[in-house]
């Protein structure tokens, strides 16, 4: 049985152009309609199992916060059903449920009471909230004296002092300092490992990729994508680019991954190859070897001055390395004709740990990326085998020097101690 089951829910709000319109509708008992209806959610269906983490992305006004409020129970859908089988904790707008004249301690007590905790449990939990938030003496000051970041610290600490079965977070962590963001993310990861289901709204792709195993896109109240975070984020990035200019977005299966392609096709990438330095096709390289990533491009508009780039990602979709001809100060200013072909080679030394990587390739109109001509996410995949440099673990073999100083005998001159160095 799913922990959360949302079936075909809708939600609408209404507005009036003036108070007079509101008055007219009120005195006619609604017989004269002056309201304007705005549908925020349109037929949303979603299920989440215990321990599943779902990232929700979309433009402002897409309905993300409204959906989370319905999950939390602070709003109800107009139609459809919502079934929640577990205790829910949420972090929505900062300061919701807190009184500005009460101290942080008093608001923490109220928060614990709202969680339905036994009165005997509350005092030690309030001290835990104080310790995690690190508000120190400000914990006993009125909340009206808090900065936005301090309010976020208190809100997150109070909402998560007891592990919930369902945790809902709506962009609130974006206002905190980097230290507390990392601390909060660590707590969320521990909750995930313990079986908490997570609903996270964020515009930060790194947070979605690292915390979620599934992502959905809302657009104008409709869920248009539901899938793996890297694939959904690729599609969302193409949506953002489409907003700048009318472009077609296509997704198709290729090379074992879901490929997202967008652009206005004034220049098109005809082929992508991964070669060794002898010009032979290759998909498996040893750590430290150099791979040649070749793009062959067709010109459909001679007025374009192309900027060609690549982006290497690991299997989780994290960015490893990216560059382009503009960053490398290479100007492509040939007098192209319609149908002309040219290729651009990127020779990359693969100082990478073992694993599977994919390459995104792109050609844009200028150095500012103002118009995507052709952009292909996860266009091609290759593997790296850590055979040639075996003395490291992780993503990349950084150059490292290790020094060891043996302990000196009591009374001995420390400067006389031998030093052994190992260079990597």
C-alpha positions as CSV (number, residue, x, y, z in Angstrom):
1,X,0.0,0.0,0.0
2,X,1.5,3.4,-1.0
3,X,2.3,5.8,1.8
4,X,0.9,8.6,-0.3
5,X,-1.8,8.2,-2.9
6,X,-3.0,11.2,-4.9
7,X,-5.7,10.5,-7.5
8,X,-6.9,13.0,-10.1
9,X,-6.9,16.0,-7.8
10,X,-7.8,19.5,-9.0
11,X,-7.5,22.9,-7.2
12,X,-8.8,26.3,-8.2
13,X,-8.7,29.7,-6.7
14,X,-10.8,32.7,-7.7
15,X,-10.2,36.4,-7.8
16,X,-12.2,39.6,-8.3
17,X,-11.2,42.6,-10.3
18,X,-12.6,44.9,-7.6
19,X,-14.4,44.9,-4.3
20,X,-17.5,46.0,-6.1
21,X,-17.5,42.7,-8.1
22,X,-17.1,40.8,-4.8
23,X,-20.1,42.7,-3.3
24,X,-22.3,42.1,-6.4
25,X,-21.7,38.3,-6.2
26,X,-22.3,38.3,-2.5
27,X,-25.6,40.1,-2.5
28,X,-26.9,38.0,-5.3
29,X,-25.9,34.8,-3.5
30,X,-23.6,33.9,-6.4
31,X,-26.3,34.2,-9.1
32,X,-24.4,37.0,-10.7
33,X,-20.8,35.7,-11.3
34,X,-18.1,38.3,-11.2
35,X,-15.2,36.0,-10.1
36,X,-12.4,34.8,-12.3
37,X,-11.4,31.2,-11.7
38,X,-7.7,30.1,-11.9
39,X,-7.0,26.4,-12.0
40,X,-3.8,25.7,-10.1
41,X,-3.8,21.9,-10.3
42,X,-5.4,19.9,-13.1
43,X,-5.9,16.2,-12.7
44,X,-2.7,15.4,-10.7
45,X,-2.2,11.7,-9.8
46,X,0.9,10.6,-7.9
47,X,1.9,7.7,-5.6
48,X,4.9,7.4,-3.2
49,X,6.1,4.4,-1.4
50,X,7.8,4.3,2.0
51,X,11.4,5.6,1.7
52,X,10.9,7.1,-1.8
53,X,12.1,10.6,-2.4
54,X,10.4,12.8,-5.0
55,X,11.7,16.1,-6.4
56,X,9.1,18.5,-7.8
57,X,10.3,21.1,-10.2
58,X,8.6,23.7,-12.5
59,X,8.2,27.4,-13.2
60,X,6.9,29.8,-10.6
61,X,3.1,29.4,-10.5
62,X,3.1,25.9,-11.8
63,X,1.3,24.6,-8.7
64,X,4.2,23.0,-6.8
65,X,3.5,24.7,-3.4
66,X,-0.2,24.1,-3.7
67,X,0.5,20.4,-4.2
68,X,2.7,20.3,-1.1
69,X,0.0,22.1,1.0
70,X,-2.5,19.5,0.0
71,X,-0.1,16.7,1.0
72,X,0.4,18.5,4.3
73,X,-3.3,18.8,4.8
74,X,-3.3,22.6,5.1
75,X,-5.3,22.8,1.9
76,X,-7.9,20.5,0.3
77,X,-8.4,19.7,-3.4
78,X,-11.7,20.6,-5.1
79,X,-11.9,17.2,-6.7
80,X,-10.0,13.9,-6.4
81,X,-8.8,12.0,-3.4
82,X,-5.6,12.2,-1.2
83,X,-4.7,9.3,1.0
84,X,-1.8,9.8,3.5
85,X,-0.7,6.8,5.6
86,X,1.8,8.3,8.0
87,X,2.8,11.3,10.1
88,X,3.7,14.3,8.0
89,X,6.1,17.1,8.8
90,X,6.5,20.1,6.6
91,X,8.6,23.2,6.0
92,X,6.8,25.6,3.7
93,X,6.9,29.4,3.9
94,X,9.3,30.5,6.6
95,X,7.6,31.5,9.9
96,X,4.3,29.7,9.2
97,X,3.0,28.6,12.6
98,X,5.5,30.8,14.5
99,X,4.5,33.9,16.5
100,X,7.0,36.8,16.1
101,X,6.5,38.0,19.7
102,X,7.3,34.6,21.2
103,X,10.8,33.5,21.8
104,X,12.5,30.8,19.8
105,X,12.0,28.5,22.8
106,X,8.3,29.2,23.1
107,X,7.8,28.7,19.4
108,X,9.7,25.4,19.6
109,X,7.4,24.2,22.4
110,X,4.3,25.1,20.4
111,X,5.8,23.3,17.4
112,X,6.3,20.1,19.5
113,X,2.7,20.4,20.8
114,X,1.4,20.7,17.2
115,X,3.3,17.5,16.4
116,X,1.2,15.7,19.0
117,X,4.0,14.8,21.3
118,X,3.5,13.8,24.9
119,X,4.2,16.8,27.3
120,X,6.9,14.8,29.1
121,X,8.8,14.4,25.8
122,X,8.9,18.0,24.9
123,X,11.5,19.6,27.3
124,X,14.5,17.4,26.1
125,X,13.4,17.8,22.4
126,X,13.3,21.6,22.8
127,X,16.9,21.4,24.0
128,X,17.7,19.3,20.9
129,X,16.1,21.9,18.7
130,X,18.3,24.6,20.4
131,X,21.4,22.5,19.9
132,X,20.7,21.7,16.2
133,X,19.7,25.2,15.3
134,X,22.8,26.7,17.0
135,X,20.9,29.9,17.8
136,X,22.6,30.0,21.3
137,X,21.4,33.0,23.3
138,X,19.0,34.1,20.5
139,X,16.9,31.0,21.2
140,X,15.4,32.9,24.1
141,X,14.9,36.1,22.2
142,X,11.6,37.1,20.3
143,X,11.5,35.8,16.7
144,X,10.9,39.3,15.4
145,X,14.6,39.9,16.1
146,X,15.6,37.0,13.9
147,X,17.1,37.3,10.4
148,X,15.6,35.1,7.7
149,X,18.3,32.6,8.0
150,X,17.8,32.3,11.8
151,X,14.1,31.8,11.3
152,X,14.9,29.0,8.8
153,X,17.2,27.4,11.3
154,X,14.5,27.3,13.9
155,X,11.8,26.2,11.5
156,X,13.9,23.3,10.1
157,X,15.1,22.2,13.5
158,X,11.6,22.2,15.0
159,X,10.0,20.4,12.1
160,X,12.5,17.6,12.0
161,X,13.3,17.1,15.7
162,X,11.4,13.8,15.5
163,X,11.8,11.8,12.3
164,X,8.5,11.9,10.3
165,X,7.3,9.2,8.0
166,X,6.7,11.9,5.4
167,X,8.8,15.1,5.1
168,X,7.7,18.0,2.8
169,X,10.2,20.8,2.1
170,X,9.4,23.7,-0.2
171,X,12.5,25.8,-1.1
172,X,12.9,26.8,2.5
173,X,16.6,25.6,2.7
174,X,17.6,28.0,-0.1
175,X,17.7,31.0,2.3
176,X,20.1,29.5,4.9
177,X,23.9,29.8,5.0
178,X,26.0,27.1,3.3
179,X,27.0,25.5,6.6
180,X,23.4,25.0,7.8
181,X,22.3,23.9,4.4
182,X,24.8,21.1,4.5
183,X,23.8,20.2,8.0
184,X,20.1,20.1,7.1
185,X,20.8,18.0,4.0
186,X,22.7,15.5,6.1
187,X,19.7,15.1,8.4
188,X,17.4,14.6,5.5
189,X,19.7,11.9,4.1
190,X,19.6,10.1,7.5
191,X,15.8,10.3,7.5
192,X,15.8,8.8,4.0
193,X,18.0,6.0,5.0
194,X,15.7,5.3,7.9
195,X,12.7,5.1,5.6
196,X,11.2,8.6,5.5
197,X,9.4,9.6,2.3
198,X,10.6,13.0,1.0
199,X,8.7,15.6,-1.1
200,X,11.2,18.3,-2.1
201,X,10.5,21.4,-4.2
202,X,13.7,23.0,-5.3
203,X,15.2,24.9,-8.2
204,X,18.6,23.5,-7.3
205,X,19.4,20.5,-9.7
206,X,22.2,19.3,-7.3
207,X,19.8,18.9,-4.4
208,X,17.3,17.1,-6.6
209,X,19.9,14.7,-7.9
210,X,21.5,14.0,-4.6
211,X,18.4,13.7,-2.5
212,X,15.8,12.3,-4.8
213,X,15.4,9.0,-6.7
214,X,12.5,10.4,-8.8
215,X,11.4,13.7,-10.1
216,X,8.3,15.2,-11.6
217,X,7.7,18.4,-13.6
218,X,4.6,20.6,-13.2
219,X,3.6,23.0,-15.9
220,X,0.4,25.1,-15.6
221,X,-1.0,22.7,-13.0
222,X,-0.3,19.6,-15.2
223,X,2.2,16.9,-14.4
224,X,4.1,16.5,-17.7
225,X,7.1,14.4,-16.7
226,X,7.7,11.7,-14.1
227,X,11.0,9.7,-14.1
228,X,14.6,9.6,-13.1
229,X,16.0,12.9,-11.8
230,X,18.7,13.3,-14.4
231,X,16.3,12.6,-17.3
232,X,13.6,14.9,-15.9
233,X,16.1,17.7,-15.2
234,X,17.4,17.4,-18.8
235,X,13.9,17.9,-20.1
236,X,13.3,20.8,-17.7
237,X,16.5,22.5,-18.9
238,X,15.2,22.2,-22.4
239,X,11.9,23.8,-21.3
240,X,13.8,26.8,-19.9
241,X,15.7,27.1,-23.1
242,X,12.5,26.9,-25.1
243,X,11.1,29.8,-23.2
244,X,13.9,32.0,-24.5
245,X,13.2,31.0,-28.1
246,X,10.6,28.7,-29.8
247,X,12.4,25.4,-29.9
248,X,11.3,21.8,-30.3
249,X,12.0,19.4,-27.4
250,X,12.5,15.7,-28.2
251,X,13.3,12.7,-25.9
252,X,14.2,9.3,-27.2
253,X,16.1,6.2,-26.1
254,X,19.7,6.1,-27.2
255,X,23.0,4.5,-26.1
256,X,21.3,2.9,-23.1
257,X,20.0,6.3,-21.7
258,X,17.1,8.6,-22.3
259,X,18.4,11.4,-24.6
260,X,16.9,14.9,-24.6
261,X,17.4,17.1,-27.6
262,X,16.3,20.7,-28.2
263,X,17.2,23.6,-30.4
264,X,16.1,25.7,-33.3
265,X,18.2,23.7,-35.8
266,X,20.0,26.6,-37.5
267,X,23.0,24.4,-36.9
268,X,22.6,20.7,-36.3
269,X,25.0,18.1,-34.7
270,X,25.0,15.4,-37.3
271,X,27.2,12.9,-35.4
272,X,29.1,12.5,-32.1
273,X,32.1,10.1,-31.8
274,X,34.4,9.1,-29.0
275,X,37.8,8.2,-30.4
276,X,41.2,7.3,-29.0
277,X,44.2,9.3,-30.1
278,X,44.8,7.0,-33.0
279,X,41.4,8.0,-34.4
280,X,39.8,4.6,-33.6
281,X,36.3,4.5,-32.0
282,X,36.4,3.7,-28.3
283,X,34.0,3.4,-25.4
284,X,36.4,2.1,-22.7
285,X,39.4,4.1,-21.5
286,X,41.9,3.7,-18.6
287,X,42.2,6.5,-16.1
288,X,44.6,9.1,-17.4
289,X,44.2,8.2,-21.1
290,X,43.1,10.9,-23.5
291,X,39.8,10.6,-25.4
292,X,38.8,12.7,-28.4
293,X,35.1,13.8,-28.5
294,X,34.3,14.8,-32.0
295,X,31.2,16.7,-33.1
296,X,30.3,16.9,-36.8
297,X,28.0,19.9,-37.4
298,X,25.8,20.9,-40.4
299,X,25.2,24.6,-41.1
300,X,21.6,25.5,-42.0
301,X,22.0,29.3,-41.4
302,X,25.3,30.9,-42.6
303,X,24.7,34.0,-40.4
304,X,25.3,32.0,-37.2
305,X,28.6,32.2,-35.4
306,X,28.7,28.9,-33.4
307,X,30.0,28.2,-29.9
308,X,30.5,24.5,-29.6
309,X,30.7,22.8,-26.2
310,X,30.7,19.5,-24.2
311,X,29.7,18.6,-20.7
312,X,30.7,15.3,-19.0
313,X,28.5,13.9,-16.3
314,X,28.8,10.9,-14.0
315,X,26.2,8.1,-13.8
316,X,24.2,10.1,-11.2
317,X,24.0,13.2,-13.4
318,X,26.5,15.3,-11.5
319,X,28.6,17.7,-13.6
320,X,32.2,16.5,-13.8
321,X,33.7,18.8,-16.5
322,X,32.5,21.2,-19.2
323,X,34.0,23.6,-21.7
324,X,33.4,25.2,-25.0
325,X,35.1,26.9,-27.9
326,X,34.4,30.4,-26.5
327,X,36.0,29.5,-23.1
328,X,39.0,28.1,-24.9
329,X,39.3,31.3,-27.0
330,X,38.7,29.5,-30.3
331,X,36.7,31.5,-32.8
332,X,34.7,29.7,-35.5
333,X,34.2,32.5,-38.1
334,X,34.3,30.6,-41.4
335,X,32.1,31.8,-44.2
336,X,29.7,28.8,-44.1
337,X,27.1,27.9,-46.7
338,X,23.9,26.1,-46.2
339,X,24.7,22.4,-46.0
340,X,28.4,23.0,-45.0
341,X,29.9,20.5,-42.6
342,X,32.6,21.0,-40.1
343,X,33.8,19.1,-37.0
344,X,35.2,20.2,-33.6
345,X,37.4,17.9,-31.6
346,X,37.8,18.0,-27.8
347,X,40.8,16.1,-26.6
348,X,40.2,15.4,-22.9
349,X,42.6,13.6,-20.5
350,X,40.3,11.4,-18.5
351,X,41.6,11.9,-15.0
352,X,38.6,10.2,-13.6
353,X,37.7,7.3,-11.3
354,X,36.3,4.1,-12.6
355,X,32.7,4.2,-13.8
356,X,30.3,5.1,-16.5
357,X,30.1,8.7,-17.8
358,X,28.0,10.4,-20.4
359,X,28.6,13.4,-22.7
360,X,26.2,16.3,-23.4
361,X,27.1,18.1,-26.6
362,X,25.8,21.5,-27.8
363,X,26.2,24.3,-30.3
364,X,24.8,27.7,-29.4
365,X,24.5,31.0,-31.2
366,X,27.1,32.9,-29.2
367,X,29.2,33.0,-26.1
368,X,26.2,34.0,-23.9
369,X,24.2,30.9,-24.8
370,X,21.4,33.2,-25.8
371,X,20.0,30.7,-28.4
372,X,20.4,26.9,-28.5
373,X,20.9,25.7,-32.0
374,X,21.3,22.1,-31.1
375,X,21.6,20.7,-27.6
376,X,21.8,16.9,-26.9
377,X,21.8,15.7,-23.3
378,X,23.5,12.3,-22.6
379,X,24.4,12.0,-26.3
380,X,27.0,9.3,-25.9
381,X,28.3,7.1,-23.1
382,X,31.8,5.8,-22.2
383,X,33.5,3.9,-19.4
384,X,36.7,4.6,-17.5
385,X,38.7,1.7,-15.9
386,X,41.0,2.7,-13.0
387,X,43.8,0.4,-14.1
388,X,46.7,2.7,-14.8
389,X,46.5,4.8,-11.6
390,X,45.3,2.4,-8.9
391,X,46.3,4.3,-5.8
392,X,43.2,6.4,-5.3
393,X,39.5,6.2,-4.6
394,X,36.8,8.6,-5.7
395,X,36.1,10.6,-8.8
396,X,39.5,12.0,-9.8
397,X,43.2,11.3,-9.0
398,X,44.2,14.7,-7.7
399,X,47.9,15.3,-7.4
400,X,48.8,14.6,-3.8
401,X,52.0,14.7,-1.7
402,X,52.1,12.8,1.6
403,X,54.7,13.5,4.3
404,X,55.3,11.4,7.4
405,X,57.2,12.6,10.4
406,X,58.0,9.8,12.9
407,X,57.6,10.7,16.6
408,X,60.7,12.0,18.3
409,X,62.0,10.3,21.4
410,X,61.5,12.2,24.7
411,X,64.1,15.0,24.9
412,X,65.2,14.6,21.2
413,X,65.4,17.6,18.9
414,X,62.3,17.5,16.6
415,X,64.3,19.0,13.7
416,X,66.5,15.8,13.7
417,X,63.4,13.6,13.0
418,X,63.5,11.9,9.6
419,X,60.9,12.8,7.0
420,X,59.7,10.3,4.5
421,X,57.8,11.6,1.5
422,X,55.6,9.8,-0.9
423,X,54.5,11.7,-4.1
424,X,51.6,10.7,-6.1
